[in-house]
Amino acid sequence: MPTRISPNSVGLAGEFAVLSRLALWGYDANMTLGHTKGVDILVSDPRTNNFYRIEVKTKMSSRKKDKDSESQLFGRVVSDWMMSQKHERIIEPNLWYCFVMFEGDKKVARFFLVPSKVVAEYVRAQHQLWLEENKTHKDNPMRNFRVGRRGETYKIPTPTLEEYEDNWEFRE
């Protein structure tokens, strides 16, 4: 087994992991194979006839499930994913992000399904806070999406694992 997995392989593993979970939840889902801009998976719910589009963001983490990261500015978070400036503006009712985190040596996957509106609001607010808190920061197109924990104190509204982890019913 390779010591370092390529980012492309990590991304594909995340997409396939999401597809397998969707199948287990009774959804019909297909990967777009890069032909549909900004969407990795198309989903239909045969029970409700609802359609969803999912953009998958995947990362590897060496941390264990109960080990959060701590930021003086953003507080205690389960994890964070790199985003870009464009994600501040993408608000579509049927577009969801599935943030996948493969944890530890066993590469156990955790899934956070979040509506695009929540992602856009958080990404915009976190970048503004980052700029305001340190005037030496220069504006740039990089953004972060973070998942926190209920009961923690944050300077901006932060999505929590209690709201969005394993949110396979697409609850807003």
N, C-alpha and C positions, 0 to 999 in steps of 0.2 A: 504494500500500500504506500502511495506517495506521502512524503512528510508534509508537503504543502499542496493544498488543492487549489487549482486555478479559480479565479473569480467567476469565470464562465461556468465551470462545473458546479460551483456553489450555487449560482443563480439557477441553473437547470435543476439541481437537486431540490431547491426550494419550490420551484414550479411543479415538479412531479409530486412532491410531498403534499402540496395544496390540492392537486388533482385527486390524489388518493383519499384525502379527507373529505373532499366534496362528494366523491363517489360513495363513501361510507355514510354520509348524511343524506343520501338519496337524490343528489343533484345530477343533472346531465351537464358535463363540463368538457371543454376542449381547449387545448393550448392554441394560441394564434400563430406560433412559430415565427414570430417577428414580423408578420405581414400586416398586423393591425397596430398602428402607432399608439403608444401609450397604454396598451392593453395586452396582458399576457394570457389571460384565461377568460373565455366566454362561458357563462353559466346560465342554465335555465332550471327553474324549479317546477317539476311536473305537477306538484300539488296545487300551486297557486298561479302557474303560468307567468310568474315574474322572471325577468331577465336581469342579470348582473354582469358587469364587466369588472375584472379584478386585475390590478397591477400588483405584482409580487416584488417585494424587496427582501432580500435574504442576506444574512450575515452569519459568520462563524463566531462563536464566543468560547473562550477558554474558561469562563466563569461557570460556577455551579448555579443551580436553580435559585437558591436562597441568597446569593451574593449579588447585591445591587451595586451600581456605581454611584458615587457621590460627587456632585458638582456644587461649588460654593454659590454659583449663579442659578443653576437649574434644579438643585436639590437632589434627593435620592431617587434614582430611576432604575427600572428593571433593565432597560437597554435603550439604545438609540440607533437610528439608521440615517445614513447620508441621503439628503434630498437636494433638489436644486430650486432656484428662484421660481421656475415655472410652476412648481407645486403650490405656490401661494395663490395662484389664480384658477386652478382646476377644481371647480365645484360642479359636479354632475350627480343628479340623484341616484343613478344606477351604477356609479363608479365607486368601487371600494378598493382599499389597499389591504393586502395581506402581508403583514410584516412577519417574516419567518426568522427565527433564531435557532441555529443548531448549537446545542450546549455541550461542553465538556468532551471528553475522549470518546464517549459513546455516541456523540452527535445526535442526541435526542432533540427533536424539533418542538418548538413552541410556536404558536400561531396567534396573531393579533389581527382581527378583521375590523377595519376602521373606515367609516364613510369618508368620502373625499372632502366634504365640507369641514369635518373635524380636523383632518390633516391640514387643509389649507389654512384654517384659522390658527392652528398651533404653529405651523411653520412660519407664518407671517409674524405672529406675536413673539416667538422665540428669537427671531432674527432682530426684530426691533429692540427687544430687551438687551440682546448681546451688543448692539450698537450703542444704546443709551448708557449702559453700565460702564463702558470703558471708551472714552472719546478717542483713544488711539486706534481702536478697531476701524479698519477700512471696509467699506461696503464691498461685498463680493457675491457671486451667484450661489455659493454653497449655503445649504440649510441643514438642519437636523430635525428629525422627528423623534420624540421620546415617549416612552410609556412609563408612567409612575405608578404609585400605589395609593389607594384610598387611605385617608387619614394622615398623609404627609402634607406638609405645607409647601406651596409653590408660589412663586412671584407672578406666574401667569397660569390660567386654567390649563391643566395637564391631563391628557387622557390616561386612564388607569387600566391596569391589568384586570381589575374586577369588572370593568365595563366591556372590555374588548378581547380578552384572551378567550380563544375558542368560541368566538361569536359566530358560529356557523349558521345561526338563524337570521343573520343580517339585521340585528336589532340596532337601531340608531340610538 
